[in-house]
Amino acid sequence: MAEKKAHIGFEELKQLFARLRAPDGCPWDRKQTHASLRPYLVEESYEVLQTLDDGDLQKLREELGDLLLQIMLHAQIASEEGEFTIDDVIQTLRDKLIHRHPHVFGEVKVKDAAEVKHNWELLKQNERHESNGSLLSGVPKSMPALSYGQSIQRRAADIGFDWRKTEQVLDKLVEEVDELRNASNHEEQIHEFGDVLFTLMNLARRLGIDAETALRGTNQRFFERFTCMEQLCRERGIKLGDLSLEEQDALWNEAKKKLAAGQ
């Protein structure tokens, strides 16, 4: 039995989900719809990202399985409603991969990964042009705002709508910060703050930085340093909130050094 489970095939996996959704299957699985599964798909996607951030490959194996569960459920629901099957999903993916890799499955020659990426985007642009879709319409608006912003900027840049030099983006950032400083009301502050963030995303893209990943890293460092400050306070019998700003700042620097030393 253990050997069989270790080598479960895809057909058996499909049958398993059909069984879960059968009239005598699992009540929870049977009541799910595409809409009801949305929050689980988002949650599982973020859990995969967390394992990548943590570098936990064993946990990654488990979380990828949980993400696959969501995909299989969606496909099973669609199959029952006569929309498409998981085999259709796989066929569509296969056709797309072959079409977008002419340097592997065709006669196109490329010199490096950068040229592969450029050709991939050109093929996607042609597909959107043939369907009369916007260059930006394929980017899901439900993405985190930082990731969405960098994605639409990247697509615009692929057709030449971009700053020529990184220094120009830095100049634009200074301009946007000045406009934020001079905003006369809260509504203007919101607008100008968004412009500052958008310009920062543009700068990150030009520097080869994924803004979402960079911010996640900063959030994690802040979490670790702040919790270290709390721990130091507990060890010394004091309350963090009772310290002056200068004392808190000194404790922050102490926490940074402690974490950097691996203590």
PyRosetta script that sets phi, psi and omega in degrees:
from pyrosetta import init, pose_from_sequence

init()
pose = pose_from_sequence("MAEKKAHIGFEELKQLFARLRAPDGCPWDRKQTHASLRPYLVEESYEVLQTLDDGDLQKLREELGDLLLQIMLHAQIASEEGEFTIDDVIQTLRDKLIHRHPHVFGEVKVKDAAEVKHNWELLKQNERHESNGSLLSGVPKSMPALSYGQSIQRRAADIGFDWRKTEQVLDKLVEEVDELRNASNHEEQIHEFGDVLFTLMNLARRLGIDAETALRGTNQRFFERFTCMEQLCRERGIKLGDLSLEEQDALWNEAKKKLAAGQ")
pose.set_psi(1, -44.7)
pose.set_omega(1, 179.5)
pose.set_phi(2, -62.2)
pose.set_psi(2, -39.9)
pose.set_omega(2, 178.9)
pose.set_phi(3, -63.9)
pose.set_psi(3, -40.6)
pose.set_omega(3, -179.8)
pose.set_phi(4, -65.1)
pose.set_psi(4, -43.4)
pose.set_omega(4, 180.0)
pose.set_phi(5, -65.2)
pose.set_psi(5, -33.8)
pose.set_omega(5, -178.5)
pose.set_phi(6, -69.3)
pose.set_psi(6, -20.9)
pose.set_omega(6, -177.2)
pose.set_phi(7, -124.0)
pose.set_psi(7, 38.5)
pose.set_omega(7, 179.4)
pose.set_phi(8, -60.3)
pose.set_psi(8, 135.0)
pose.set_omega(8, -179.7)
pose.set_phi(9, -92.7)
pose.set_psi(9, 166.6)
pose.set_omega(9, -176.6)
pose.set_phi(10, -66.3)
pose.set_psi(10, -37.0)
pose.set_omega(10, 179.0)
pose.set_phi(11, -62.3)
pose.set_psi(11, -39.8)
pose.set_omega(11, 178.5)
pose.set_phi(12, -65.7)
pose.set_psi(12, -36.3)
pose.set_omega(12, 177.8)
pose.set_phi(13, -64.3)
pose.set_psi(13, -42.2)
pose.set_omega(13, 177.2)
pose.set_phi(14, -60.3)
pose.set_psi(14, -43.4)
pose.set_omega(14, 179.9)
pose.set_phi(15, -64.2)
pose.set_psi(15, -35.6)
pose.set_omega(15, 180.0)
pose.set_phi(16, -62.4)
pose.set_psi(16, -43.8)
pose.set_omega(16, -179.5)
pose.set_phi(17, -71.4)
pose.set_psi(17, -33.7)
pose.set_omega(17, 175.0)
pose.set_phi(18, -63.6)
pose.set_psi(18, -38.4)
pose.set_omega(18, 179.0)
pose.set_phi(19, -67.6)
pose.set_psi(19, -40.3)
pose.set_omega(19, 178.8)
pose.set_phi(20, -62.7)
pose.set_psi(20, -32.8)
pose.set_omega(20, -177.2)
pose.set_phi(21, -93.8)
pose.set_psi(21, 0.1)
pose.set_omega(21, -179.3)
pose.set_phi(22, -68.0)
pose.set_psi(22, 160.5)
pose.set_omega(22, 179.8)
pose.set_phi(23, -52.3)
pose.set_psi(23, -33.4)
pose.set_omega(23, 178.9)
pose.set_phi(24, -103.3)
pose.set_psi(24, 22.4)
pose.set_omega(24, -178.6)
pose.set_phi(25, -88.2)
pose.set_psi(25, -147.7)
pose.set_omega(25, -176.3)
pose.set_phi(26, -82.0)
pose.set_psi(26, 125.0)
pose.set_omega(26, -179.9)
pose.set_phi(27, -56.7)
pose.set_psi(27, -38.8)
pose.set_omega(27, -179.1)
pose.set_phi(28, -67.0)
pose.set_psi(28, -48.2)
pose.set_omega(28, -179.0)
pose.set_phi(29, -63.0)
pose.set_psi(29, -36.8)
pose.set_omega(29, -176.8)
pose.set_phi(30, -68.0)
pose.set_psi(30, -28.9)
pose.set_omega(30, -176.5)
pose.set_phi(31, -86.5)
pose.set_psi(31, -7.4)
pose.set_omega(31, -176.2)
pose.set_phi(32, -73.2)
pose.set_psi(32, 149.0)
pose.set_omega(32, 175.3)
pose.set_phi(33, -129.8)
pose.set_psi(33, 172.6)
pose.set_omega(33, 176.3)
pose.set_phi(34, -56.5)
pose.set_psi(34, -40.7)
pose.set_omega(34, -177.2)
pose.set_phi(35, -69.7)
pose.set_psi(35, -43.7)
pose.set_omega(35, -176.5)
pose.set_phi(36, -67.3)
pose.set_psi(36, -23.6)
pose.set_omega(36, -178.2)
pose.set_phi(37, -85.0)
pose.set_psi(37, -9.4)
pose.set_omega(37, -176.7)
pose.set_phi(38, -52.4)
pose.set_psi(38, -52.1)
pose.set_omega(38, -177.4)
pose.set_phi(39, -63.0)
pose.set_psi(39, -31.1)
pose.set_omega(39, 179.5)
pose.set_phi(40, -70.3)
pose.set_psi(40, -37.6)
pose.set_omega(40, 178.8)
pose.set_phi(41, -63.9)
pose.set_psi(41, -42.9)
pose.set_omega(41, 177.8)
pose.set_phi(42, -63.7)
pose.set_psi(42, -46.6)
pose.set_omega(42, -177.9)
pose.set_phi(43, -61.5)
pose.set_psi(43, -45.3)
pose.set_omega(43, -178.2)
pose.set_phi(44, -66.8)
pose.set_psi(44, -34.9)
pose.set_omega(44, 178.3)
pose.set_phi(45, -63.4)
pose.set_psi(45, -42.6)
pose.set_omega(45, 179.1)
pose.set_phi(46, -69.3)
pose.set_psi(46, -31.6)
pose.set_omega(46, 177.6)
pose.set_phi(47, -68.2)
pose.set_psi(47, -34.0)
pose.set_omega(47, 174.2)
pose.set_phi(48, -64.2)
pose.set_psi(48, -44.9)
pose.set_omega(48, 178.9)
pose.set_phi(49, -60.4)
pose.set_psi(49, -37.9)
pose.set_omega(49, -179.7)
pose.set_phi(50, -63.9)
pose.set_psi(50, -40.7)
pose.set_omega(50, 179.3)
pose.set_phi(51, -66.4)
pose.set_psi(51, -33.1)
pose.set_omega(51, 176.3)
pose.set_phi(52, -67.2)
pose.set_psi(52, -41.4)
pose.set_omega(52, 177.0)
pose.set_phi(53, -62.1)
pose.set_psi(53, -38.3)
pose.set_omega(53, -177.7)
pose.set_phi(54, -79.4)
pose.set_psi(54, -16.3)
pose.set_omega(54, -176.8)
pose.set_phi(55, 68.7)
pose.set_psi(55, 25.9)
pose.set_omega(55, -178.3)
pose.set_phi(56, -95.2)
pose.set_psi(56, 93.9)
pose.set_omega(56, -174.9)
pose.set_phi(57, -70.9)
pose.set_psi(57, -31.6)
pose.set_omega(57, 177.2)
pose.set_phi(58, -66.1)
pose.set_psi(58, -42.5)
pose.set_omega(58, 176.9)
pose.set_phi(59, -68.0)
pose.set_psi(59, -33.8)
pose.set_omega(59, 177.9)
pose.set_phi(60, -60.0)
pose.set_psi(60, -41.8)
pose.set_omega(60, 177.8)
pose.set_phi(61, -56.0)
pose.set_psi(61, -44.5)
pose.set_omega(61, -179.5)
pose.set_phi(62, -67.7)
pose.set_psi(62, -44.7)
pose.set_omega(62, -176.4)
pose.set_phi(63, -69.7)
pose.set_psi(63, -33.2)
pose.set_omega(63, 174.8)
pose.set_phi(64, -63.5)
pose.set_psi(64, -35.5)
pose.set_omega(64, 175.6)
pose.set_phi(65, -64.2)
pose.set_psi(65, -40.6)
pose.set_omega(65, 177.9)
pose.set_phi(66, -64.7)
pose.set_psi(66, -36.1)
pose.set_omega(66, 177.6)
pose.set_phi(67, -69.1)
pose.set_psi(67, -39.8)
pose.set_omega(67, 177.1)
pose.set_phi(68, -62.8)
pose.set_psi(68, -35.6)
pose.set_omega(68, 177.1)
pose.set_phi(69, -55.6)
pose.set_psi(69, -44.0)
pose.set_omega(69, 179.7)
pose.set_phi(70, -63.7)
pose.set_psi(70, -41.9)
pose.set_omega(70, 179.7)
pose.set_phi(71, -63.3)
pose.set_psi(71, -44.4)
pose.set_omega(71, -178.7)
pose.set_phi(72, -65.1)
pose.set_psi(72, -38.4)
pose.set_omega(72, 178.7)
pose.set_phi(73, -65.0)
pose.set_psi(73, -45.1)
pose.set_omega(73, 177.7)
pose.set_phi(74, -58.8)
pose.set_psi(74, -44.4)
pose.set_omega(74, -179.1)
pose.set_phi(75, -65.9)
pose.set_psi(75, -38.7)
pose.set_omega(75, 179.3)
pose.set_phi(76, -65.2)
pose.set_psi(76, -42.5)
pose.set_omega(76, 177.3)
pose.set_phi(77, -61.5)
pose.set_psi(77, -44.7)
pose.set_omega(77, 179.4)
pose.set_phi(78, -63.1)
pose.set_psi(78, -37.7)
pose.set_omega(78, 179.2)
pose.set_phi(79, -63.8)
pose.set_psi(79, -43.0)
pose.set_omega(79, -180.0)
pose.set_phi(80, -65.0)
pose.set_psi(80, -29.5)
pose.set_omega(80, -179.4)
pose.set_phi(81, -92.0)
pose.set_psi(81, 5.2)
pose.set_omega(81, 177.1)
pose.set_phi(82, 72.1)
pose.set_psi(82, 23.8)
pose.set_omega(82, -178.1)
pose.set_phi(83, -90.1)
pose.set_psi(83, -56.7)
pose.set_omega(83, 176.7)
pose.set_phi(84, -165.0)
pose.set_psi(84, 169.3)
pose.set_omega(84, 179.0)
pose.set_phi(85, -118.5)
pose.set_psi(85, 170.3)
pose.set_omega(85, 176.6)
pose.set_phi(86, -63.4)
pose.set_psi(86, -29.2)
pose.set_omega(86, 176.5)
pose.set_phi(87, -66.4)
pose.set_psi(87, -35.7)
pose.set_omega(87, 175.8)
pose.set_phi(88, -65.3)
pose.set_psi(88, -39.0)
pose.set_omega(88, 177.9)
pose.set_phi(89, -60.2)
pose.set_psi(89, -46.3)
pose.set_omega(89, -178.7)
pose.set_phi(90, -65.9)
pose.set_psi(90, -40.7)
pose.set_omega(90, 179.7)
pose.set_phi(91, -63.4)
pose.set_psi(91, -42.8)
pose.set_omega(91, 178.8)
pose.set_phi(92, -62.4)
pose.set_psi(92, -42.7)
pose.set_omega(92, 178.1)
pose.set_phi(93, -63.7)
pose.set_psi(93, -43.3)
pose.set_omega(93, 179.3)
pose.set_phi(94, -59.0)
pose.set_psi(94, -48.3)
pose.set_omega(94, -178.3)
pose.set_phi(95, -62.6)
pose.set_psi(95, -39.7)
pose.set_omega(95, -179.0)
pose.set_phi(96, -66.1)
pose.set_psi(96, -43.9)
pose.set_omega(96, -179.2)
pose.set_phi(97, -63.0)
pose.set_psi(97, -41.4)
pose.set_omega(97, 179.2)
pose.set_phi(98, -66.0)
pose.set_psi(98, -43.1)
pose.set_omega(98, -178.9)
pose.set_phi(99, -63.9)
pose.set_psi(99, -37.7)
pose.set_omega(99, -175.4)
pose.set_phi(100, -92.0)
pose.set_psi(100, 4.2)
pose.set_omega(100, 175.6)
pose.set_phi(101, -124.9)
pose.set_psi(101, 57.6)
pose.set_omega(101, -180.0)
pose.set_phi(102, -65.0)
pose.set_psi(102, -19.6)
pose.set_omega(102, 177.8)
pose.set_phi(103, -76.0)
pose.set_psi(103, -13.8)
pose.set_omega(103, 177.0)
pose.set_phi(104, -104.8)
pose.set_psi(104, -45.1)
pose.set_omega(104, -174.8)
pose.set_phi(105, -103.9)
pose.set_psi(105, 0.8)
pose.set_omega(105, 179.5)
pose.set_phi(106, -132.5)
pose.set_psi(106, -150.5)
pose.set_omega(106, -174.7)
pose.set_phi(107, -106.6)
pose.set_psi(107, 0.8)
pose.set_omega(107, -177.8)
pose.set_phi(108, -69.0)
pose.set_psi(108, 138.4)
pose.set_omega(108, 179.1)
pose.set_phi(109, -108.0)
pose.set_psi(109, 136.0)
pose.set_omega(109, 176.7)
pose.set_phi(110, -130.4)
pose.set_psi(110, 154.2)
pose.set_omega(110, -176.8)
pose.set_phi(111, -100.0)
pose.set_psi(111, -25.2)
pose.set_omega(111, -178.4)
pose.set_phi(112, -161.1)
pose.set_psi(112, 179.5)
pose.set_omega(112, -177.6)
pose.set_phi(113, -65.1)
pose.set_psi(113, -32.3)
pose.set_omega(113, 179.7)
pose.set_phi(114, -62.9)
pose.set_psi(114, -40.4)
pose.set_omega(114, 178.8)
pose.set_phi(115, -69.9)
pose.set_psi(115, -34.4)
pose.set_omega(115, 175.7)
pose.set_phi(116, -60.2)
pose.set_psi(116, -47.4)
pose.set_omega(116, -179.7)
pose.set_phi(117, -61.9)
pose.set_psi(117, -41.8)
pose.set_omega(117, 179.8)
pose.set_phi(118, -62.7)
pose.set_psi(118, -45.3)
pose.set_omega(118, 179.8)
pose.set_phi(119, -64.9)
pose.set_psi(119, -37.7)
pose.set_omega(119, 178.5)
pose.set_phi(120, -59.0)
pose.set_psi(120, -45.7)
pose.set_omega(120, -179.1)
pose.set_phi(121, -66.8)
pose.set_psi(121, -36.8)
pose.set_omega(121, 177.8)
pose.set_phi(122, -63.2)
pose.set_psi(122, -42.1)
pose.set_omega(122, 178.1)
pose.set_phi(123, -63.2)
pose.set_psi(123, -41.0)
pose.set_omega(123, 178.2)
pose.set_phi(124, -64.8)
pose.set_psi(124, -39.4)
pose.set_omega(124, 178.5)
pose.set_phi(125, -63.0)
pose.set_psi(125, -41.7)
pose.set_omega(125, 178.6)
pose.set_phi(126, -63.4)
pose.set_psi(126, -39.6)
pose.set_omega(126, 178.8)
pose.set_phi(127, -63.3)
pose.set_psi(127, -42.0)
pose.set_omega(127, 179.3)
pose.set_phi(128, -68.1)
pose.set_psi(128, -36.8)
pose.set_omega(128, 179.0)
pose.set_phi(129, -64.0)
pose.set_psi(129, -40.9)
pose.set_omega(129, -179.8)
pose.set_phi(130, -65.8)
pose.set_psi(130, -28.0)
pose.set_omega(130, -179.9)
pose.set_phi(131, -95.6)
pose.set_psi(131, 5.0)
pose.set_omega(131, -179.3)
pose.set_phi(132, 60.9)
pose.set_psi(132, 26.4)
pose.set_omega(132, 179.3)
pose.set_phi(133, -89.9)
pose.set_psi(133, 158.2)
pose.set_omega(133, 176.8)
pose.set_phi(134, -70.0)
pose.set_psi(134, 152.9)
pose.set_omega(134, 176.5)
pose.set_phi(135, -59.9)
pose.set_psi(135, -28.2)
pose.set_omega(135, -175.2)
pose.set_phi(136, -101.1)
pose.set_psi(136, -9.0)
pose.set_omega(136, -171.1)
pose.set_phi(137, -68.1)
pose.set_psi(137, -21.8)
pose.set_omega(137, -177.8)
pose.set_phi(138, -79.5)
pose.set_psi(138, -6.9)
pose.set_omega(138, 179.7)
pose.set_phi(139, -85.9)
pose.set_psi(139, 119.0)
pose.set_omega(139, -177.2)
pose.set_phi(140, -63.2)
pose.set_psi(140, 126.0)
pose.set_omega(140, -179.9)
pose.set_phi(141, -71.9)
pose.set_psi(141, -11.8)
pose.set_omega(141, 178.1)
pose.set_phi(142, -82.4)
pose.set_psi(142, -4.6)
pose.set_omega(142, 175.8)
pose.set_phi(143, -61.5)
pose.set_psi(143, 156.4)
pose.set_omega(143, 170.5)
pose.set_phi(144, -54.3)
pose.set_psi(144, 142.0)
pose.set_omega(144, -171.1)
pose.set_phi(145, -56.9)
pose.set_psi(145, -38.7)
pose.set_omega(145, 179.9)
pose.set_phi(146, -64.0)
pose.set_psi(146, -46.8)
pose.set_omega(146, -179.6)
pose.set_phi(147, -65.0)
pose.set_psi(147, -40.8)
pose.set_omega(147, 179.0)
pose.set_phi(148, -62.2)
pose.set_psi(148, -45.3)
pose.set_omega(148, -179.2)
pose.set_phi(149, -60.8)
pose.set_psi(149, -44.4)
pose.set_omega(149, 179.7)
pose.set_phi(150, -67.1)
pose.set_psi(150, -33.5)
pose.set_omega(150, -179.6)
pose.set_phi(151, -67.1)
pose.set_psi(151, -45.6)
pose.set_omega(151, -179.0)
pose.set_phi(152, -71.3)
pose.set_psi(152, -32.6)
pose.set_omega(152, 175.1)
pose.set_phi(153, -63.6)
pose.set_psi(153, -43.1)
pose.set_omega(153, -178.4)
pose.set_phi(154, -63.1)
pose.set_psi(154, -41.1)
pose.set_omega(154, 179.2)
pose.set_phi(155, -65.7)
pose.set_psi(155, -39.7)
pose.set_omega(155, 177.3)
pose.set_phi(156, -65.3)
pose.set_psi(156, -40.1)
pose.set_omega(156, -179.1)
pose.set_phi(157, -66.2)
pose.set_psi(157, -30.7)
pose.set_omega(157, -178.7)
pose.set_phi(158, -62.7)
pose.set_psi(158, -22.5)
pose.set_omega(158, 176.9)
pose.set_phi(159, -106.4)
pose.set_psi(159, 16.1)
pose.set_omega(159, 173.3)
pose.set_phi(160, 96.4)
pose.set_psi(160, -1.1)
pose.set_omega(160, 178.6)
pose.set_phi(161, -84.6)
pose.set_psi(161, 84.1)
pose.set_omega(161, -172.2)
pose.set_phi(162, -161.1)
pose.set_psi(162, 160.2)
pose.set_omega(162, 173.8)
pose.set_phi(163, -67.8)
pose.set_psi(163, 147.1)
pose.set_omega(163, 179.2)
pose.set_phi(164, -76.3)
pose.set_psi(164, -35.4)
pose.set_omega(164, -176.1)
pose.set_phi(165, -131.6)
pose.set_psi(165, 148.9)
pose.set_omega(165, 178.3)
pose.set_phi(166, -62.5)
pose.set_psi(166, -33.3)
pose.set_omega(166, 179.7)
pose.set_phi(167, -59.6)
pose.set_psi(167, -31.3)
pose.set_omega(167, 178.8)
pose.set_phi(168, -66.9)
pose.set_psi(168, -34.9)
pose.set_omega(168, 178.0)
pose.set_phi(169, -68.4)
pose.set_psi(169, -39.7)
pose.set_omega(169, 177.7)
pose.set_phi(170, -63.1)
pose.set_psi(170, -39.9)
pose.set_omega(170, 176.6)
pose.set_phi(171, -63.2)
pose.set_psi(171, -40.3)
pose.set_omega(171, 178.7)
pose.set_phi(172, -64.9)
pose.set_psi(172, -36.8)
pose.set_omega(172, 178.4)
pose.set_phi(173, -62.5)
pose.set_psi(173, -44.2)
pose.set_omega(173, 177.3)
pose.set_phi(174, -59.7)
pose.set_psi(174, -42.7)
pose.set_omega(174, 179.1)
pose.set_phi(175, -61.1)
pose.set_psi(175, -44.8)
pose.set_omega(175, -177.9)
pose.set_phi(176, -67.7)
pose.set_psi(176, -37.5)
pose.set_omega(176, 177.6)
pose.set_phi(177, -64.3)
pose.set_psi(177, -39.5)
pose.set_omega(177, 177.2)
pose.set_phi(178, -62.9)
pose.set_psi(178, -40.2)
pose.set_omega(178, 179.2)
pose.set_phi(179, -67.0)
pose.set_psi(179, -35.4)
pose.set_omega(179, 175.8)
pose.set_phi(180, -66.0)
pose.set_psi(180, -43.4)
pose.set_omega(180, 179.9)
pose.set_phi(181, -60.7)
pose.set_psi(181, -34.2)
pose.set_omega(181, -175.2)
pose.set_phi(182, -96.3)
pose.set_psi(182, 6.2)
pose.set_omega(182, 179.6)
pose.set_phi(183, -61.0)
pose.set_psi(183, 135.5)
pose.set_omega(183, -172.7)
pose.set_phi(184, -92.6)
pose.set_psi(184, -13.4)
pose.set_omega(184, 178.9)
pose.set_phi(185, -151.2)
pose.set_psi(185, 174.8)
pose.set_omega(185, -174.2)
pose.set_phi(186, -65.3)
pose.set_psi(186, -38.0)
pose.set_omega(186, 179.7)
pose.set_phi(187, -62.2)
pose.set_psi(187, -41.5)
pose.set_omega(187, 177.5)
pose.set_phi(188, -66.5)
pose.set_psi(188, -37.0)
pose.set_omega(188, 178.3)
pose.set_phi(189, -61.8)
pose.set_psi(189, -43.3)
pose.set_omega(189, 177.9)
pose.set_phi(190, -59.9)
pose.set_psi(190, -46.9)
pose.set_omega(190, -179.0)
pose.set_phi(191, -61.5)
pose.set_psi(191, -48.8)
pose.set_omega(191, -176.4)
pose.set_phi(192, -70.5)
pose.set_psi(192, -34.0)
pose.set_omega(192, 177.2)
pose.set_phi(193, -64.1)
pose.set_psi(193, -39.9)
pose.set_omega(193, 175.7)
pose.set_phi(194, -61.0)
pose.set_psi(194, -39.4)
pose.set_omega(194, 178.5)
pose.set_phi(195, -65.0)
pose.set_psi(195, -37.4)
pose.set_omega(195, 177.3)
pose.set_phi(196, -62.6)
pose.set_psi(196, -47.3)
pose.set_omega(196, 179.5)
pose.set_phi(197, -61.6)
pose.set_psi(197, -41.6)
pose.set_omega(197, -178.5)
pose.set_phi(198, -64.1)
pose.set_psi(198, -39.0)
pose.set_omega(198, 178.1)
pose.set_phi(199, -68.5)
pose.set_psi(199, -39.4)
pose.set_omega(199, 176.5)
pose.set_phi(200, -61.7)
pose.set_psi(200, -38.6)
pose.set_omega(200, 176.9)
pose.set_phi(201, -63.9)
pose.set_psi(201, -37.9)
pose.set_omega(201, 177.7)
pose.set_phi(202, -63.8)
pose.set_psi(202, -42.5)
pose.set_omega(202, 178.5)
pose.set_phi(203, -62.9)
pose.set_psi(203, -44.1)
pose.set_omega(203, 179.2)
pose.set_phi(204, -59.8)
pose.set_psi(204, -43.8)
pose.set_omega(204, -179.9)
pose.set_phi(205, -60.5)
pose.set_psi(205, -43.3)
pose.set_omega(205, -178.7)
pose.set_phi(206, -67.7)
pose.set_psi(206, -27.6)
pose.set_omega(206, 179.3)
pose.set_phi(207, -88.7)
pose.set_psi(207, 2.8)
pose.set_omega(207, -179.9)
pose.set_phi(208, 74.4)
pose.set_psi(208, 27.8)
pose.set_omega(208, -178.7)
pose.set_phi(209, -109.2)
pose.set_psi(209, 130.8)
pose.set_omega(209, 172.4)
pose.set_phi(210, -82.2)
pose.set_psi(210, 115.3)
pose.set_omega(210, -173.4)
pose.set_phi(211, -61.0)
pose.set_psi(211, -40.3)
pose.set_omega(211, -179.2)
pose.set_phi(212, -62.4)
pose.set_psi(212, -45.7)
pose.set_omega(212, 179.6)
pose.set_phi(213, -64.8)
pose.set_psi(213, -41.6)
pose.set_omega(213, -179.7)
pose.set_phi(214, -62.0)
pose.set_psi(214, -43.7)
pose.set_omega(214, -179.1)
pose.set_phi(215, -69.7)
pose.set_psi(215, -37.4)
pose.set_omega(215, 176.2)
pose.set_phi(216, -60.0)
pose.set_psi(216, -40.3)
pose.set_omega(216, 178.9)
pose.set_phi(217, -65.0)
pose.set_psi(217, -42.5)
pose.set_omega(217, 178.4)
pose.set_phi(218, -65.2)
pose.set_psi(218, -41.3)
pose.set_omega(218, 177.0)
pose.set_phi(219, -58.7)
pose.set_psi(219, -42.7)
pose.set_omega(219, -178.8)
pose.set_phi(220, -66.0)
pose.set_psi(220, -41.0)
pose.set_omega(220, 178.6)
pose.set_phi(221, -64.3)
pose.set_psi(221, -40.7)
pose.set_omega(221, 178.1)
pose.set_phi(222, -62.6)
pose.set_psi(222, -44.4)
pose.set_omega(222, 179.7)
pose.set_phi(223, -57.5)
pose.set_psi(223, -47.5)
pose.set_omega(223, -177.2)
pose.set_phi(224, -65.1)
pose.set_psi(224, -42.3)
pose.set_omega(224, -178.0)
pose.set_phi(225, -70.8)
pose.set_psi(225, -39.8)
pose.set_omega(225, -179.5)
pose.set_phi(226, -67.2)
pose.set_psi(226, -43.0)
pose.set_omega(226, 178.6)
pose.set_phi(227, -66.7)
pose.set_psi(227, -30.2)
pose.set_omega(227, 175.1)
pose.set_phi(228, -66.7)
pose.set_psi(228, -40.5)
pose.set_omega(228, 176.0)
pose.set_phi(229, -59.2)
pose.set_psi(229, -44.2)
pose.set_omega(229, 179.4)
pose.set_phi(230, -61.2)
pose.set_psi(230, -41.7)
pose.set_omega(230, 179.9)
pose.set_phi(231, -64.6)
pose.set_psi(231, -41.2)
pose.set_omega(231, 178.1)
pose.set_phi(232, -61.7)
pose.set_psi(232, -39.3)
pose.set_omega(232, 178.5)
pose.set_phi(233, -65.7)
pose.set_psi(233, -41.6)
pose.set_omega(233, 178.8)
pose.set_phi(234, -62.0)
pose.set_psi(234, -41.1)
pose.set_omega(234, -179.9)
pose.set_phi(235, -64.3)
pose.set_psi(235, -28.9)
pose.set_omega(235, -176.2)
pose.set_phi(236, -99.8)
pose.set_psi(236, 0.8)
pose.set_omega(236, 177.5)
pose.set_phi(237, 69.6)
pose.set_psi(237, 31.2)
pose.set_omega(237, 178.9)
pose.set_phi(238, -124.2)
pose.set_psi(238, 164.6)
pose.set_omega(238, 178.6)
pose.set_phi(239, -105.9)
pose.set_psi(239, 132.3)
pose.set_omega(239, -178.0)
pose.set_phi(240, -59.1)
pose.set_psi(240, -39.1)
pose.set_omega(240, -177.9)
pose.set_phi(241, -69.8)
pose.set_psi(241, -16.0)
pose.set_omega(241, 179.8)
pose.set_phi(242, -85.7)
pose.set_psi(242, -11.8)
pose.set_omega(242, -177.8)
pose.set_phi(243, -79.4)
pose.set_psi(243, 151.5)
pose.set_omega(243, 174.1)
pose.set_phi(244, -71.6)
pose.set_psi(244, 165.5)
pose.set_omega(244, 179.2)
pose.set_phi(245, -59.6)
pose.set_psi(245, -38.2)
pose.set_omega(245, 179.9)
pose.set_phi(246, -65.9)
pose.set_psi(246, -39.5)
pose.set_omega(246, 178.4)
pose.set_phi(247, -68.4)
pose.set_psi(247, -38.6)
pose.set_omega(247, 177.0)
pose.set_phi(248, -64.6)
pose.set_psi(248, -40.2)
pose.set_omega(248, 179.2)
pose.set_phi(249, -64.2)
pose.set_psi(249, -40.6)
pose.set_omega(249, 177.6)
pose.set_phi(250, -64.3)
pose.set_psi(250, -39.0)
pose.set_omega(250, 178.8)
pose.set_phi(251, -67.6)
pose.set_psi(251, -36.4)
pose.set_omega(251, 177.0)
pose.set_phi(252, -59.9)
pose.set_psi(252, -46.3)
pose.set_omega(252, 179.4)
pose.set_phi(253, -65.4)
pose.set_psi(253, -35.6)
pose.set_omega(253, 176.5)
pose.set_phi(254, -64.5)
pose.set_psi(254, -41.8)
pose.set_omega(254, 179.2)
pose.set_phi(255, -63.7)
pose.set_psi(255, -40.5)
pose.set_omega(255, 177.9)
pose.set_phi(256, -58.6)
pose.set_psi(256, -46.5)
pose.set_omega(256, -179.2)
pose.set_phi(257, -66.5)
pose.set_psi(257, -39.4)
pose.set_omega(257, -179.6)
pose.set_phi(258, -62.6)
pose.set_psi(258, -45.6)
pose.set_omega(258, -179.6)
pose.set_phi(259, -69.0)
pose.set_psi(259, -37.3)
pose.set_omega(259, -179.8)
pose.set_phi(260, -65.4)
pose.set_psi(260, -31.3)
pose.set_omega(260, 179.5)
pose.set_phi(261, -84.0)
pose.set_psi(261, -3.5)
pose.set_omega(261, 179.3)
pose.set_phi(262, 72.4)
pose.set_psi(262, 27.3)
pose.set_omega(262, -177.4)
pose.set_phi(263, -87.7)
pose.dump_pdb("model.pdb")
